[in-house]
Structures are given as C-alpha cells and as structure tokens.
Amino acid sequence: MVSFFSLQGVHVKTQDPRKRKILESFRGGLIVSCQVQKDDPIYSEDIVVKMAQAAQWAGAVGIRANSPEQIRAIRAAVDLPIIGLYKIWHDDTDVFITPTLDAAMEVWGAGADIVALDCTDQVTHEGAPAWELFAKVKHALPEAILFADVATYAEAKRAVGMGADIVGPTLYGYTKDTRDIEYPDLREFARMCRDFGDEAYMVMEGHVYTPEDAMKCIFLGAHAVVVGSAITRPHLTAKRFVDLLGHYEKSWREAELSKH
C-alpha cells in the first residue's frame, strides 16, 4: 500500500522536455472534452471525431476523450494533444474514471498523451482508495503525463505530493460529499492555484458553462480550462434551459450524474 506521507517532499513541475512541450502548449487555452455515451441522444459512431475536429477548427489546444475506441478515432483525425480516460461504472462505487491499471494501460495504448485518473478518497470497486492507483500507473507508464482528477483541496495537495503533472477539480460535484454542487468553487480553486501552481499544472475542469467563466479561471491561476458539457453535450445544455424555465421541477444533473 502506498503511503501519502512517504511521498511528500519538495516537487517541481516536470523537467522532461517532451512532456513540458505538451504541457506548455496548453497555457491559457481551451481543452474541449469530446465524449459521448451510447445512450446519449446525440450518439453516432463518428460524433466524437466531429466534436474534436470542430474544437481544433475553433482553436482549442487539446482534447479530453473517453475510452480506447474513441481515443483512437480522435487520434486519427486531429493532431492536438489528447487527455485520455476510460469510464467504467460499477453499482458499488462512484469511482469510474480510469479505475484500474489495465484501464490506464488501454488509454495509453490507444494513443493518449495524458492519462487522467480518479485521485479522490472514494473507494473503488476493488475496495481501495482511488488515489492509491496513481503510484502504480506512474511506475507502469513513466512516459505518460498524468492528470489527477480530484474534488477537494486536500486531494489536490496529496496528488501534487505524489507527483501528478496536472491537477484539476474535475470531480468536484461528483463525489458523495460534493454531489449536490452545480457550480465551481472558484475561491477554493484559486487557493489550489496559489498553493500548488509552482509544483504542478493546475487546470480548471468542471462546471464551466460560459467563456466568461473560463476567463475567470485563467485570471485565478488556471494553466488551461477544460470545457465539456457546455460545448459538446447539447442535450444537457438544452436541459439546463428547460429546468430553469420549468422552475427547477427536475434537475438536469440527474442525467449528467447517471451511470451508463
């Protein structure tokens, strides 16, 4: 078992020239999350490729993509860096982002430049804290850039201590303690950037719905901003409007939080 305390120390951003070239290319830019599930109303076999091509046309600096199949399709169509993950759901856990070493290996093998992992305190299907997988992936894939998806300041601190290249509050609003959150905690994100920005690339992801929101995050210290639903999931964007017009009788987040 990996101990967080044994991993603490002074850390600096990666000095690997290849990794730094990719990471620095994100500076101040937009990364578009291009994902689709087969039960989404917009699903088609090539929809994620069209999303990625549209993002590249618009000037995005990177793509975030789910599953080996979709990563391969996007890799063949665009030349932007890809943050890859593999969503695997189980009924007994809320950990679904690249939850195993095999999943991480598949993401890397599909052509992702960066592997995203759940680095929260949540317990996995296998019964271990999600963050414990990080060291195993780092050892198995030393060439990969690793993106720690967290929900809290404490989780971000631990991820930095473990040597994450990128840290972002991707899972704020998706864990048991934050599940009812719809909007980002910009004050807490600013604290993460201030305290950890010299040691890791801090990237804002989660609940960013407008260009103005994204710009706020850059001013607060984000190296880059990831936007997904507001750009590439029009059914959820439409549902937010419907919910408001319907006096919030139903929540669009029920669909966003569903297991596929």
Secondary structure by P-SEA (a helix, b strand, c coil): ccccccccccccccccaaaaaaaaaaccbbbbbcccccccccccccaaaaaaaaaaaacccbbbbccaaaaaaaaaccccccbbbbbbbbccccccccccaaaaaaaaaacccbbbbbccccccccccccccaaaaaaaaccccbbbbbbccaaaaaaaaaaccccccccccccccccccccccaaaaaaaaaaacccccccccccccccaaaaaaaaaacccccccccccccaaaaaaaaaaaaacccccccccccccc
